[in-house]
């Protein structure tokens, strides 16, 4: 498993990088679960870690606005993100999801085919009235994304493991793998979730709060990144 850690600024990115994170994922929690940060923050993070790890960037928790999302995705790619991640927050049908993701993939890959597009659904999709998570692997494969991820849409301390069982999470990763894509699991992951995650075997786990000492609004602590990486 690869460890994706989500800093909000250059200082946190250095802590995550030095702690051994595999992917540095720039986000802005003030704007939601997958809130977008500024292009200059993405650039400064990339410069600060000096290409030690690939940089990822979230572009937002999107409702059905394929044009807006495509522009945001291109902006993240131009700013230096190798991974471009979109949340399908208020996207409710398979057709909407396919149109969103197909256009996002085109905007990113036309600019640089080596860039990686991440489609994120939500383990708590029922309470945010979003598309069922198990539909995303097939849709993502058809649209041409590289990674299918899950997160929690509402950040109220409840974990992905409270909304989906280990069996459901295992089925999700299998569907993603069978579609030829990489899988990622996030959503208030804790140290005690690691044994289950090792059994589930996603390609990537995404964290923030656990390496901030339990409060995602605090700063990332290098020693906690090191601890998590070692226990993985």
Secondary structure, 3 states (H helix, E strand, C coil): CEEEECCCCHHHHHHHHHCCCCEEEECCHHHCCCCCCCHHHHHHHHHHHCCCCEEEEEEEEEECCHHHHHHHHHHHHHHCCCEEEEEEEECCCHHHHHHHHHHHHHHHHHHCCCCEEEEEEECCHHHHCCCCHHHHHHHHHHHCCCEEEEECCCCCCCCHHHHCCHHHHHHHHHHHHHCCCEEEEECCCCHHHHHHHHHHCCCEEEECHHHHCCCCCCCCCHHHHHHHHHHC
